[in-house]
Amino acid sequence: MVDTVWNWSRVNLSATNLADLDDLHQMVVSYLFHARKEDRWRWIGDGSGSFTVHGMRGVMAESLYGDDAGSLCSWDSWIPIRINCFIWRLLQHRVPVAVNLLARGMSSVPPNCLCCVLVGESVNHVFLDCSRAKDIWRAVSIWSGYDVAGFESLSQLVQVAEEPINVMGRRILKAIIFVSMWFIWKQRNARTFDHRDLSTYAIMEEIMLNLFGWIKSRSSNKEIVWLDWINSPLSAVIG
C-alpha cells in the first residue's frame, strides 16, 4: 500500500507544478510494489544506474546528434565555459543570426549578411560561407597545419579534430576550431553592432593569443613557448 500523504517543502504550487504532481502521483499509484522487496530509484538514461549531470548531458546529446554526439558535444576545460556554451548552441543552429531572428517574428532585423550584402545571414553562412569566415579558416589552416576550410556543415568541420593520431593532438585541434568559431562570431557582432570591420590578421591574433593563454594556464603543460606556438600549435603543446 502506497502512502499518498506526502510532506512537501513547498505548499504554494503553480498550476504547472500541480499538473506535474498529479502525473507523478498517477505513476506511483499505478505501479505494483513488492511487499517484501526494497524499492529504490534507479537512473536508466545511460545504463549506469546512477544519475549524473554528465550522464544526462550524454542522453541529451545522443538525442540531438545521434552517433556524432561524442565528437560534437564534448566540452573542453581548456577554454572558458562561455565558449563551450556558445558552441553547444551553435551546433544546434540556435545562435541569433538573421534567419533565426526573422523566424521568431523580429521583422526589423536586416535579413542579409552585412559583409556579403546580398546573401541571407544563416548559421552556415556566417561561420562557413561568408567571405570573411573563409579568409579566417584559410588562415587557421595555414597556422594549425590542418585543412579546416571549405566545409559544407559545422559537423563536418568539427570532425576534422578527429584526424590527429593522438588524444592530445585531437584536443588541441578541437580547441582551435571552437575558439576560431567564437572569434568569427565576435567579428560578426563587431561589424553588426559597432560598425567595425576587423581584419583577418587581427582576428587571427586574437585566436592565437587568447588560446595560448587559456591552454598555458588551464592545462598541465605550463612550458609552452609563444614562438613555438605561433609557428606550430600542435607541436608546441605536444612537443
N, C-alpha and C positions, 0 to 999 in steps of 0.2 A: 504494500500500500504506500503510495507516494504522499508525503506531507506537502500540501499545496499552499500552506500558510508560510510565506517567506518574509523575512525581515530585511527590507531594502534600506540602504543608507540614504537614498533619495526618495522622497514621498510625493513631490510635485512633479509628476512626469508629463511630458508633452504628448500630443496625440500620436506622434511617430513612436515615441518610447512605449506608449501603451499598446500600440499595434504590435511592436516587436515583442513586448512582454507576453501578449496573448499568443503569438506564434510560438514562442519558446514554451509556454505552458502547454499548448496543444502537443508539441513534440514530446514533452516529458511524460504527460499522462497517457499518451498513446503507445509508449514504449513498454515492453514486457520485461520487468526486472526480475532477477532470480533471487529468491528469498535467502538462499544460503551462499550466495556468491558476492564478493565485494565488488562494488561498482566504482568506476573511475572514469575521468575524462581522458580521451586519447586523441591526439592530433593525427589525422590521416592524410593531410595535404601532401607531404613529401615522402611518406613511408617511414619516417624516423620514429614516429610515435610520440615525439615531444615537440611542442610548439616553440618556434623561434622566429624572430623577425626575419632572419636570413632565409629560413625555410619558406615563410610566407612570401617573401620577395621572389624567391625562385619559382613558386607556383604562379605568381602574377606574371613573371617574365615568360614562363613557358606558354601561358595562355595568349600572350601578346605576340611572341616571336617564334614559337614552336622550337624546332631543332636548333635555331640560331641563338637561343636565349643566352647560353653561356658566354658566347663570344661578344654579343651585342650589349649585354647588360651588366657585365662585371664592373664594379666601381673601383677606382684606383685611389689608394690612400696617399699617393704622392701629390695629387692635385687637389685643390680646395673643393669642399663639398658643394659649393655653389655651382662649380663647373660640372661635377658629377650629376647634380640635379638637372642642370640645363641639358646635358647630353641625353639623359633619360627622357626628357620631354621632346627633345629634337628627334630622336629615333622613332618617336610616335607621331612625328609631324604636328606637334602641338605647341609650337612657338608662334608668337603673334606676328606672322608675316601678313601681307595684304590679303591674300586669298583666304586665309583663315578668319581674319577680322571681318571681311566682307560677308563671309558665310554666317557670321554671328549677327549680321544686321547693321554693322557700322559703315554706313554708306558714305561717310565723309572721308574715308581713307583712300588715298591715291592708289589705284589698282596696279600700277606698273612699277618695275624696278627703277629707282632713280638714277642708277648707273647705266642701265641698258635702254631705258626710256620706253621702248615700245613692247617690252616683254612683261607679262604678268609676274608679280612677285610671289612665287610659291616657295616652299621649303627647298625643293630640289634646285630651283633657280638660284636662290641666294647662296647656297652652300656648294653647288656643283657647276651650274651652267653660266652664272654671271661672269662677265669678263674679268672682274676684279678677283673673284674666287678662283678662277682658272689660273690667273697670274700667281696667286698665293700658293696654290697646290703645286704648281711647277717649281716655285722657289723652295717649297718644303721638300719636294722630291730630290732636288739637287743637294740640299743640305743633309737630308737623312740617308740618302743612298738607296731609297726605295721609291718606286713609282707610285705616287698617290694621286695622280692627275688623270682626268678623262673618264671617271666612272659615271654610270647612269643612275646609281642609287646610293644612299648613305650606307645601307647594309653591306654593299659590295666594297665600299671604301673602308669600312671598319674591318672587314675580313682580311684586308692587307696585313693587319697586325698579326695574323697567324703565320706569316711567311718566315720570320726568323727561326732558326733551328733550335734556339734555346729559350727558356722561360723568360730570362731577363731581357733578352732582345725583343721578345714579343711585348713585354710590358712597357718598355721604353717607347717602342713604335706606336703602341696604342695611346700612350700619354701624349706623344707628339701630335697624333691625329686629333685627339679630343681637345687639346689646348689650341690647335690651329682652328678648329671649328668655333671655339669660344671667341677667338680674336677676329675671325671673319664676321661673327655676329656683332662684335663691338664696333668694327669699322662700318658695318651696315647702319648701326644706330647713330654713329657719329655723323654719317652722311645724311641720315633721315631727320635727326632732331637738332643737330648742331651745325649742319651745312658745312661740315669739314670732310674733305676727301683725303683720307690717309693714304700715303704711298705704300706700295708693296714692300719697299725697303723698311719703312717704319713699322709695318705690321710684323715682318719677319724679325725685326729687332726685339719687339715686344714678346713674340713667341719664344725666341731663344733665351732672352734674359729672364723672363718670369719662370719658365720651365726649369732652367738651370738652378735658380734659387729654390724652387719647390723641391726638386729632387735632392739637391745638396742638403737641405735642412730636414727633409722627411724620410729619406732612405737611409740605409745603413752605410752607404758609400759616401763618406764625408771628404774624400780626397779628389773629387772631380776637379779638373783643371779647366778654366774658362777657354783657353786657346785650343785645347783638345776638343772641348765641347762644340765650339763653333765650326771646327773642321770636320768632326765626325761624332755625332752624339752617341751612337751606339757603342763605338769603340771607347769613347771617353768614360762611359759608365761600366761597361763590361770588362774593359782592359785588354 
